[in-house]
Amino acid sequence: MFKVPIDMPLLVELAKKVEVGLYSINGFYHQQPAKNGLYFGFGAIETLDIDIALDRLRDILQQVA
């Protein structure tokens, strides 16, 4: 969850450009207002690449925050 508003479509698009899969949680809300957050997984990534992906995510978040 984000404490401040984030442009989610921009965040997801920037992540795709650096090969990081991010997904907004907005579509998971049915009867409640959607919260601004995301989920991501490491199921198809080598263990040694996780830190690299997190560094990329940090850099992207710094750009959009």
C-alpha positions in Angstrom: 0.0 0.0 0.0 1.2 3.5 -0.7 1.0 6.3 1.8 0.8 9.0 -0.9 -1.0 8.9 -4.3 1.0 7.2 -7.0 0.3 7.2 -10.7 -0.2 3.5 -11.0 -0.5 3.2 -14.8 2.8 5.1 -15.1 4.5 3.0 -12.4 3.4 -0.3 -14.1 4.5 1.0 -17.5 7.9 2.1 -16.3 8.4 -1.2 -14.5 7.7 -3.1 -17.8 10.3 -1.1 -19.5 13.0 -2.4 -17.1 11.6 -5.9 -17.1 9.9 -5.8 -13.7 6.4 -7.1 -13.5 4.1 -5.0 -11.2 0.4 -5.2 -10.9 -2.1 -2.8 -9.3 -4.3 -4.2 -6.6 -7.2 -1.9 -7.7 -8.9 -4.7 -9.6 -9.3 -6.8 -6.5 -11.7 -4.6 -4.8 -15.4 -5.4 -5.3 -17.6 -3.6 -2.8 -15.0 -1.3 -1.2 -13.2 1.7 -2.5 -9.9 0.5 -4.1 -6.7 1.2 -2.3 -3.6 2.4 -4.0 -1.2 -0.5 -3.9 0.5 -3.1 -5.9 1.6 -6.7 -5.8 4.5 -8.5 -7.5 6.1 -11.9 -7.4 9.4 -13.6 -7.9 8.1 -17.0 -9.1 9.9 -16.9 -12.5 13.1 -15.1 -11.5 16.4 -16.4 -10.4 17.2 -15.8 -6.7 20.3 -13.7 -7.6 18.1 -11.4 -9.7 15.7 -10.5 -6.9 18.0 -7.7 -5.5 18.4 -6.3 -9.0 14.6 -6.2 -9.5 14.1 -4.5 -6.1 16.8 -1.9 -7.0 14.9 -1.2 -10.3 11.6 -0.9 -8.4 13.2 1.5 -5.9 14.5 3.7 -8.8 11.1 3.7 -10.5 9.3 4.7 -7.2 11.8 7.5 -6.8 10.8 8.8 -10.2 7.1 8.8 -9.7 6.9 9.8 -6.0 
